Amino acid sequence: MTLNDLDTPSFIVDVDKLERNLRRMQDIAKRAGVRLRPHTKTHKSPYIAKMQVNLGAGGITVAKLSEALVMADAGFDDILITCPVYGAAKWEKIPALLDKAQVTFNLDSLEVAEGLNAVGEKIGKRLRVYLEVDCGMGRCGMPADERVLPYAEAVARMKGLELVGILTWGGQAYRARTPEERKHWGGLEGETGVRVAQMVRAHLGLPVPEVSIGCTPSAEFSAFVEGVTEIRPGSYVFGEINHIGTGCVTPQECSATVLTTIFSRPRPDHALCDAGSKSLIAEPSHWDDYPGYGYVLDHHPHVIVHRLNEEHGWLKVSGASQGLKIGDRLRIIPNHTCPTVNLYDEMVLCRGEEVLQTIPVAARGKVQ
């Protein structure tokens, strides 16, 4: 079976490129002497997570409690949940999860800490927690200065919690255009996490052994900051326009594409394909060099996905690509692979044009 035999749209993963991407990040972690704890929210697949662990990853990262439950059921026994787990409906699921895996929770508020602490006290266990600080991204995270100390002290005093580390995320690296800029943001992220960990250790007299950082564009730099213990990149497995724009990957290194078929050709400069917003995430590129909703392999820049309806991808066609016709197939690198994967029930693994197998997106829709 080849790609030509597949129905479209399909989410395609080239296993040779995937394995190269996995080995490259694992090698970075090994050379830096840090743990690679990959973020599996990108692929939502126990199959790919097992590939990562088999290559040396030390545990996995997930975004949500529901993803953790899927991964624990698949046999993963060391899981970090990065989104704060808040609410009785979630807290009541924690004991069953802890029966299957060691879990570390992330938090940046006393409200979340108190809820998790109540769970820990009720079941007679101390829940492992990271305290998140903001290294300039402006999303989650407490201030990365002395203001964090009262919160850290309050968490450390809770009988149902064990403060084991500091976590931060430097998403600013996605703005970078050069290796120097990625190095700057990666260094800032790592140094922020290490500085706050040292501050908390000195203030509390606790080991707080872990400093957890890292996103795909900056991981090759942040991993080498002295004092960092683990990195959590996720989308490196596939690559995407967000990465191509930063220069950390090329289109030829991206392992994931959406396979689509042209089904309408009403004008020479206009075509429509069957990958709309239900198949390609409707998140426009913020890079002028890569406009639209994906990079069309073998046809860039003469074919641009400039608009998405639910079932239609609108293509601007120019130059050498004006000979495209109904029935022709395109492979499109998504702008952002993480939410794109969540649109599909399965991924198709291929080697070149050969179809190898399909694997389920087991954690699809697990957003709670």
Stockholm file with secondary structure:
# STOCKHOLM 1.0

chainA/1-368         MTLNDLDTPSFIVDVDKLERNLRRMQDIAKRAGVRLRPHTKTHKSPYIAKMQVNLGAGGITVAKLSEALVMADAGFDDILITCPVYGAAKWEKIPALLDKAQVTFNLDSLEVAEGLNAVGEKIGKRLRVYLEVDCGMGRCGMPADERVLPYAEAVARMKGLELVGILTWGGQAYRARTPEERKHWGGLEGETGVRVAQMVRAHLGLPVPEVSIGCTPSAEFSAFVEGVTEIRPGSYVFGEINHIGTGCVTPQECSATVLTTIFSRPRPDHALCDAGSKSLIAEPSHWDDYPGYGYVLDHHPHVIVHRLNEEHGWLKVSGASQGLKIGDRLRIIPNHTCPTVNLYDEMVLCRGEEVLQTIPVAARGKVQ
#=GR chainA/1-368 SS CBGGGSCSSEEEEEHHHHHHHHHHHHHHHHHHTCEECCBTTTTCCHHHHHHHHHTTCCSEEESSHHHHHHHHHTTCCEEEECSCCCSHHHHTTHHHHHTTCEEEEEESSHHHHHHHHHHHHHHTCCEEEEEEEESSSCSSCEESSGGGHHHHHHHHHCTTEEEEEEECCCGGGGGCCSHHHHHHHHHHHHHHHHHHHHHHHHHHCCCCCEEEECCTTTHHHHTTSTTCCEECCCGGGTCCHHHHHHTSSCGGGCCEEEEEEEEEEEETTEEEESCCTTTSCCCCCCCTTSCSSCEETTTTTTEEEEEECSSCEEEEECGGGGGCCTTCEEEEECSCHHHHHTTCSEEEEEETTEEEEEEECTTTTCCC
#=GC SS_cons         CBGGGSCSSEEEEEHHHHHHHHHHHHHHHHHHTCEECCBTTTTCCHHHHHHHHHTTCCSEEESSHHHHHHHHHTTCCEEEECSCCCSHHHHTTHHHHHTTCEEEEEESSHHHHHHHHHHHHHHTCCEEEEEEEESSSCSSCEESSGGGHHHHHHHHHCTTEEEEEEECCCGGGGGCCSHHHHHHHHHHHHHHHHHHHHHHHHHHCCCCCEEEECCTTTHHHHTTSTTCCEECCCGGGTCCHHHHHHTSSCGGGCCEEEEEEEEEEEETTEEEESCCTTTSCCCCCCCTTSCSSCEETTTTTTEEEEEECSSCEEEEECGGGGGCCTTCEEEEECSCHHHHHTTCSEEEEEETTEEEEEEECTTTTCCC
//
